[in-house]
Amino acid sequence: MTPPTSTGSRRTTQIFFASTLYGTATLAAALDADRFPAASRRLLLVSNNAANPETAPALDTMPGFEQLRDRFDGVLSWNEAISPFHPGGWSPRGDDIPLWERYLRMLWDLGDDDVHLAVESIQVNPALALTQIFTGAPVDVYADGLMSYGPTRNKLDPLVGTRIDRLLHLDLVPGLKPLLLTEFGVEPEIVPGDTFTKVLAELADAGPDLDLPSGRPALLLGQYLSALDILTADEEEQLHVRMLKGALELGHEHVVFKPHPSAPARWSRHLEQEAERLGAQLTVLDEPVLAEVLYQRMQPALVVGCFSTALLTASALYGLPVARIGTDVLLERLTPYQNSNRVPVTIVDATVPELTDKAAVEAQHQETADLKGLVDAVGFAMQPQIYPALRPAAEGYLARRLNPHTWRYFKRRRLTALALPGAIPSQLDFIPRNATVRRVARRARAVKRAALG
């Protein structure tokens, strides 16, 4: 329980909003590391954002949740509070915001408490809806993945953005500072990795019994990318097969596959058939456990994935060997260019060795020149209106680093639209890239579109 505090005669209540077990573990680690001030009450507000929440397990019913629960004075349900609306598709109408705040204060027994919010993914609902309802509440944002290193995906209302005090994040890419929310001057604050792994050790100790092979097998991570319309179902099945074959070619005889909890069961059956054909010993885990729990329990000899955040937690927090596969296809297919997965894919592609490159995997070394410059350039190309100050950095990186390898991170059409280096053939590079040239180029494109229309 938290010690009582008050502002004048009023209580202070902290509401921690979470939709994943990983995110809740991040919050627990931040609390254990004293990253939040004392409060009268600490309430965990859980949201089930699945397409069909009625058929998907809620966060507070998942194995391991009970080990995190004692950090909070109570657990609330966002789904119940806004029923029958879906958390991902509902937000309050402007005129109704005072009514919703009054309703939630009564429902959650907040009275006239000073409310402090800690939320994930503030750019979208349901976190955005919560911050809009409590209009006067200060906000902390915590990041539970690689997206914190990318730009804010949508332009935030200043009435929300100016209330954000901090961005709490895990140091998954040492030396790289998150770009998220920097347009509001929000400073990032690191949640200690050793505290986070201690929290995850609690989950590992209390988790379900798993039928794991002996020794140190390779671990394959599924992501269900076809649900995001990035790959087709057949292509994703083949991606898993490529993971299996790559692990076998590196000498791993025992392989464990952790499918995405929402992925169809037939994908695992197809992989099992392929493993039998190849003579591999494959174990498929049907239990919905965090990858990090598996790191604790089985110490895999190699972790293979596409662009999962779990690849970076394996490397940065557990010191495990990692390998990627399929990022080249995703970099090509992600649409629009502003797709919020672009920076996570870029970081994994740039820092994690390719599975088919045996020497790089064994050395655990991926040559990356100027990762910060790359992320700044990609971030500006994604959201130039939100981060106009990054234009010089983007121009500098593209002028120095654009080559056959780094072209994979950019699109010529996007560079052309933004008048960035790489937008025009090299033989025309003598044309100065100044504001006048860009203005003329925009006018010419507008005339062309009008003529075609």
N, C-alpha and C positions, 0 to 999 in steps of 0.2 A: 504494500500500500504506500501511496505517496504522502509525504508530510503535508499538513495543511498550510496553505499560504493564502493571502488575500490581497486585493488592491483596495485600500480603504476598508469598507465594510463588505466588499463583494469577494466571492470565491473566484479562483482561476481554474478553469477546466481546459485541459489539453485533449483534443480529439485527434486521434491518429487514424488516418484512412488507409485501408489496405485491401487489395484484391488477390494477392498471391501469398503463398507461404514464404517464398524468397523475400518478398517485400516486408512481410511481418518480421522475419528474422533480421533484416537490415534495421528495422525500427528497434527491435530488442537489443541489438548490438549498440545502436546509438544511445539508448537509455542506459545500458550497462556501462558505457564509456562516459556517462554524464554529459552528453551533448545537448540535453534539454534541461532547463531550469526546473526547480521544484514547482509543484502545482497542487491545488487542493484535490483534484481528481485527474486521472488519466484514463480515457475511454478509447477503446479500440472499435472503430467503425468498419465493418467488413462488407465487401460488395462482391457479389457473384456476377461477373460480366460475361459468362458463357452465353452463346446464342440462345440456348434453352436452359435458363437457370434452374428450372424445375427438375430437370433430369441430370444436372451436373452437381457433384459434391461441393458444398459450400466450404469456404476456407476454414471455418471454425469446426468442421467435422473431419478434417484431414488428419492422417497420422502425424504425430509430432506437434500438433497445435497446442496441446495441453502443456507442453514444456515451455511455451512462450506466453501462455495466458497470464501467469502470475505477475508479469510486468505491468499489467493494467488492472484498474479498479472495476472495470465492467466491459462487456462486449455487446455492441449494438449491430443491428442489421440495416444496411442502406436499402436493400431490396424490400424489406418489410415496410420501411418508412415511406417509400414512394410507390408501393404497390397500387395499381397493377402496371405501372410504367416499367420499362426496361432501363437499367442503369446506363447503358451505353448510348441510348437514344433520347433520353429525356433531359430537359433543362427547364428551369422555371421561367415563366413569362415575366418581363420586367415589372409589370404592375402587381404581380402576385408575390414578389420576393418578400415583402414584409409579412404577408400571411404565412408563407412557408417558414420563415424564421420563428414566428410566434408558435406555429404548430410543432416544429422540431424542439424548441425549448421546453414546451409542455411535455412532449412525448419522451424526451430524454432527461427530464427533471433538471434542466439547466437554470431555470429561474432567470435571474439577471446576471448570471456569471459572466466574467470576462472570459471569452473563448479564444483559444490559440489553436490553429489548425496545422497539422503536418500531413501533407498529401503527396501522392505519386501522380505522374503524368498530368500535370496541371493544365496542359494545353487542350485537353479533351474531357468530355464527360466520362465518368461521374464526378471526378475530382473538381472540374471547373464549376459544375452546378453547385457543389457544396460551398466553394469559396464565394460564389455569387450570392448565395443565400445569407451567409454570415458576413455581411458587407463591411463590418468594422473590424473583423478579426485579423490579427497578424498571421502570416503564413510562412511556414517552412516547407520546402520541397525536398523530398528524398528520392534518389535515383536507384533503381534496382536493376540496372543494366547498362549496356554500352551507349544507349541513346543519349545519355547525359553529355557525351562528348560531341554530339551533333547540335545543330541549331534548333531553336524553338520552332516546332513545325507549323504553328499558326501564330498570327499576330495577336498578342494578348491585349485585352482591354487594359488601359493604364490603371483603371480602378482596381484591377486584380494584380497586375504586374508590380505596381509600386508598393504593394503590401507585402511582397515576398522578401524575407530577411536573408535566408541562406539556402544553399543547395547542398544537402548532405549526400555524399557518394562514397562508394568504395574505390580504392585506388587500383583499378584493374589494369590501367595502362600507366605505369610509373613515369612521372615526368610530364604527362600530358594533362593540361588543364581543361576542364569541361567548358564547352561553348554555350550550353543551355542557359538561358535567362540572363546572359551577360549584357543584353541590350538594356536591362533595367539596373545594371550595376550590381547584380547579385553575386556575392562571393561564394565560391565553393568551399566546403569544409569536409575533410576526410573522416569517414568512419573507420577506426583502426581495424586492419585486416585480422589481427590476432584475436581481437574481441569477437569479430564476426565468426571466425572459425570455431571459437569456443561455443558460441550459440548453436552453430550447426552440429557440433559434437553432441550437444544435448539431444538434438533431433535424431542423430544417428543411433544413439544409445537407446532411444525410446521407440524407434521405428519398428515396422513389421519384420517378421522373419523372412529373409530372402534366400532363395536357393541359388547361391553364387558358386561358381567353380573355384577350385583351389588354385593357389598360385596367384600370379598377377596377370590377369587377362587384359586384352585391349577392350576399351569401352567405346561403343558407337552411339552418338546422340542423334535422335530424330527430332525434327522441328515442325513437321506438317506445313510445309511451304505452299502446297497446292491450295490450302485454305485461304492463302493470301493472294491467290491467282498469279503467283510468280512462276511456278512450275505446274505442269499437268500431273495428275496422279501417277501416270506411267513413268514420267520423268523422275518423280520423287522416289518411286520404287527402285528405279535404276540407280539413283544417287546412293541409296542405301546399299545396293549391291556393289557399287564402286567402292564404298567405304570398306565393305567386307573384303573384297579382293585386294584392296590396297594394304589392309592390315595383314592379310595372309602373306602377301609378297614381302612384307617387312619381317616375316618370320614368326608372327603371332598365331599360334595354333588354337588358343582358346579366345573366344570373342563373346562379349556381352553386348546386346542391343537394348537400349532404353528408348522405346518409342514415345512419341508425344502422346500425352493422355487422351487427346481427342482424335488421334489418327485411327483409321479403319484397321480392324484386326487382320484383314486379308494381306496388308502390307507385311506384317510379321510372318505370315504363312509363306508368302512368296520368298522372303529372305531365308526362311528355314529350309525351303526346298533348294534354294541356290547353295546354301551352306552344305547340305547333304550331298549335292552334286560335286562340290569342290572338296569334300572330305574334311570340312572344318567343324570344330566343336563350338556350336552356337547356343547361347542362353538368352532367351527373350524375357525381359522383366515386365510383367503386367501390372505390378503394383505402382501406384502413382507416388513415387518418391523423388526428392530433389536429386539432381546429379551430384551435388556436393555431399549428400549422404553416402552415395556410392563411393566417392573419393575417400571418405573416412573409413568405410568398411572394407573396401577391396584394394585400395592403392593400385589402380590400374597402371599397367606398363605403358599405355598410350591412350590418350583420349582423342577421338576423331569426330569431327562435326563439320557443319557448313559455316554458319556464322553465329552460332549460339554464344551468348554471354558466358555460358558455362565453360567454354574453351579458355576464356581469359581468367576465370576464377581458378580453373585447374592449374594454369601456368603461374599466375601472379600470387595466389594465396596458398596453393598446395605444392608448388614446385614440381608438378607432373608434366611429362612430355605431352605435347599436343600436335595435332596436324589438321589441316583443313582440306576440303574438297568441294568443288562446285561454286566457289565464289566468283569465278570468271563469268559463268553463265548468269549469275544473279546481277552482277554489275552491268551486264548488257541488257538484262530484261526489266530491271526495276523502272517502273513508270508511275507518275511522271518523274522527272529528274529530282523533284523535291521530295520524293518518297522518304519517309523518316527512317527506313531501314538502310538507307544508302551509307551513312557514316559508320554504323556497326559493321556492314559488309566490307567497307573500305578499310577499317582498322584491322579486322581479322585477316583480310587479304594481304595487307601490308606488313603485318607483324607475326603471323603464324605460318610456319613452313607448309608447303604443299605436300599432300600425302604421297604423291608419286615421286617426289624428290627425296630419295633415300638418304643422300648425304645431308641435306638440310634438316630432315627429321631427326637423324641420329645426332647431329650437332646442335639441334634446337636453336637454329640461327636463321633468321630471315633478314636479308640486307634491306634496310629501309633508310633512305636519305630524307631527312627533314620531315618527320611525321607530323609535327605541329603545322608546318607550312602546308602539307597536303590536306590536313583536316580543315585548316582555315580556308584554303582555296575551294575545297568541296563545299564547305559550309556557306561561303559567300555565293557560290554558283547555285546553291539550293535556295537560299533566302536573301537575295541582294537587298530587298527593301527593308528587311529587319536589321541587317548587318552591313549598312553601307560603308562603315569605317573599315571593313575588311577588304575593300577593293584593292588598295595598294599591296596588301599582303598576297592577295590572289594573283594580281598581275606579276608580282615579283616571283612567286613560285612557278607560275606557268612559263614565264620568260626563261627561268633558269633550269627547270626540272622536266619540262614536257618532252617526253621521248616515247619510243614505241612501247615501253613498259607502262609508264604512267598515264598514257592515253586511255587505258582501261577505266580510269576513274572519272573521265569527263566525256562529254558529247559535243561534237563540233557545232551542232545546231544550238546547243545551250551557250557555248562560248561566243558564238556569233551574235546571239540575241543580246548578250551582255557586253559586246565589244571587248572581249578579253583576248589575250595572246592565244594563238592557236585557232582563231576564228577564221582567218583568211590564209590562202596559200602562202608559203614561205617567200615566193618571188615578189609578193606585194608587201613584205614586212617593212619596206621603207616608208610606208604611209604612217605618219605620226598618229598615235592613239590618244587624241585629245578630245575635249568635250565637244568641239565643233564637229569633228569627224563622226563622233558617235551620234550627234544630233542629226546630221545629214543622213547617216545610215538608217536611223529610226524613221525619218521622214520618207526615205525611199521605200522602205518596207511597207509603210502605211499606204503609200500611193499604189504599190503593187497589189496589196490586198484589196484596196478599193476597186482597182481595175478588174481583178479576178472575180470580185463579188458582184 
